[in-house]
Amino acid sequence: MKLLITGAYGQLGSELKELENQFSGFDFIFTDVDSLDITNENAVEDFFKKTRPGYIINCAAYTAVDKAEKEPEIAERINAVAPGILAKFAKQIQAKFINISTDYVFSGTANRPYSEADEVHPQGVYGKTKLQGELNSFKENPETVVIRTSWLYSAFGNNFVKTMLRLGAERNNLKVVFDQVGTPTYAADLAKTILSIIQLSEKNVVNFVPGIYHFSNEGVCSWYDFAKTIFEISEINCSVLPVLSDEFPTPAKRPHYSVLNKLKIKDTFGIEIPYWKDSLKKCIEILKK
């Protein structure tokens, strides 16, 4: 079975590449902007006809949340238009399509974990374009699976964990917001879940049920808690000072609460999700090496 992964240089794409040897029954095809322009219909159609993958996992995204406010057209092309194109030609070759989305589709004003059925109300360009990508995927291909995730980090790419490790080594203290609450997601855990779902459905252990699913690690924390835990695990002596979001004004509004309810993905595919601190320890151990 051929699996085509877009956005192969990103955090999730890189983690999927790391798992290639563990899922030996699959033939992986990794692409990024240099090998496939996912915003170009003709290029996607030709590539799909040539390679004929059975599954397409779209990890490609414009994720610069603040920059998106200044570059809405680019964000729209990558986050909204491209998933529709990929979904359309996945359907044409009868491939299953998985699109990765975000907690930013919600307003962030809830006081309980967001379920897949909750009302969406994105606050900025990034969230709006990612939501449009979800809608375009289902419009072009009703057999789509959308997985929304939050606070992604990895040993690859740029992320909060690596930034904190760098700053913690340079400074005696740091200010970190404590009024934004969510759940970190180790990209390696998400990658493993995606491949497990495909493997189990190929073995007819579970059904590949189209729809929207939520995935993050288990547990809840603020960015302040997250930073404190990073320093504790890595034994960095840096004091973390809790501050309000108002002290760090940004072009794009951040969700104050974006905890995701993960019951649906666990029940549908029978997966277990690790606790965020346990996964963070694993990632920091890799980064130390």
Secondary structure, 3 states (H helix, E strand, C coil): CEEEEECCCCHHHHHHHHCHHHCCCCEEEECCCCCCCCCCHHHHHHHHHHHCCCEEEECCCCCCCCHHHCCHHHHHHHHHHHHHHHHHHHHHCCCEEEEEEEHHHCCCCCCCCECCCCCCCCCCHHHHHHHHHHHHHHHHCCCCEEEEECCEECCCCCCHHHHHHHHHHHCCEEEEECCCEECCEEHHHHHHHHHHHHHHHHCCCCCCCCEEEECCCECCEEHHHHHHHHHHHHCCCCEEEEECHHHCCCCCCCCCECCECCHHHHHHHCCCCCEHHHHHHHHHHHHHC
